[in-house]
């Protein structure tokens, strides 16, 4: 099973994933990156951080070749205030 590395980029720094993790294919790695992005946004929101700024998970293979960029940020809430609001998907 191939090993993928998920490097987290903000405007200020690149946090490198030194361990990586095994996934059956790039599509599965992309889903993992989306989950990581959601977890990062949830954590930032809990800390009153800037969730509207774009961030990136850069997926590379074991040789360091860049395979895919997953860009994410928190989108605005949409709704009429009745509790049925949704947040649009923001993984691109």
C-alpha positions as CSV (number, residue, x, y, z in Angstrom):
1,X,0.0,0.0,0.0
2,X,1.5,3.4,-0.9
3,X,2.5,5.9,1.8
4,X,1.3,9.4,1.5
5,X,2.4,12.5,3.4
6,X,0.1,15.3,4.3
7,X,1.9,18.6,4.7
8,X,-0.1,21.5,6.2
9,X,0.5,25.0,4.8
10,X,-0.7,28.2,6.3
11,X,0.1,31.7,5.0
12,X,3.0,31.7,7.5
13,X,4.5,28.2,7.5
14,X,4.6,24.7,6.2
15,X,4.2,21.9,8.8
16,X,5.7,18.8,7.3
17,X,4.3,15.3,7.9
18,X,7.4,13.3,8.6
19,X,5.6,10.0,9.3
20,X,3.0,9.8,6.5
21,X,0.3,7.1,6.4
22,X,-0.7,4.3,4.1
23,X,-3.7,4.5,1.8
24,X,-4.9,2.3,-1.0
25,X,-4.8,5.1,-3.6
26,X,-4.6,8.9,-4.1
27,X,-8.4,9.2,-3.9
28,X,-8.3,7.7,-0.4
29,X,-5.5,10.0,0.5
30,X,-7.6,13.0,-0.8
31,X,-10.4,11.9,1.5
32,X,-8.0,11.8,4.4
33,X,-6.7,15.3,3.6
34,X,-10.3,16.6,3.6
35,X,-10.9,15.0,7.0
36,X,-7.7,16.6,8.3
37,X,-8.8,20.0,6.9
38,X,-12.2,19.7,8.7
39,X,-10.4,18.8,11.9
40,X,-8.1,21.8,11.6
41,X,-11.0,24.2,10.9
42,X,-13.0,22.7,13.9
43,X,-9.9,23.2,16.1
44,X,-9.4,26.8,15.0
45,X,-13.1,27.6,15.4
46,X,-12.9,26.3,19.0
47,X,-9.9,28.6,19.6
48,X,-11.6,31.6,18.0
49,X,-9.0,31.4,15.2
50,X,-9.2,32.8,11.7
51,X,-11.3,30.1,10.0
52,X,-12.0,32.1,6.8
53,X,-8.4,32.1,5.6
54,X,-7.5,29.5,2.9
55,X,-5.2,26.7,4.1
56,X,-3.7,23.8,2.2
57,X,-2.9,20.1,2.7
58,X,-0.2,19.2,0.3
59,X,-0.1,15.5,-0.5
60,X,3.2,14.0,-1.6
61,X,4.4,10.5,-2.1
62,X,7.4,8.8,-0.4
63,X,9.8,10.4,-2.9
64,X,8.5,13.9,-2.1
65,X,6.7,14.3,-5.4
66,X,3.8,16.6,-5.1
67,X,0.6,14.8,-6.0
68,X,-2.4,16.9,-4.9
69,X,-3.3,20.1,-3.1
70,X,-6.4,20.2,-1.0
71,X,-7.4,23.8,-0.2
72,X,-9.9,24.4,2.6
73,X,-11.5,27.1,4.7
74,X,-14.7,27.7,6.6
75,X,-17.5,29.0,4.5
76,X,-20.4,31.2,5.5
77,X,-23.5,29.8,7.1
78,X,-26.5,29.8,4.7
79,X,-30.1,29.9,6.0
80,X,-32.9,31.9,7.4
81,X,-31.9,31.6,11.1
82,X,-34.4,28.9,11.9
83,X,-31.7,26.4,12.8
84,X,-31.7,24.7,9.4
85,X,-28.5,26.5,8.3
86,X,-26.0,24.6,6.3
87,X,-22.3,25.4,5.7
88,X,-21.3,24.9,2.1
89,X,-18.5,22.5,1.3
90,X,-15.2,24.2,1.0
91,X,-12.7,21.5,0.1
92,X,-11.4,22.3,-3.4
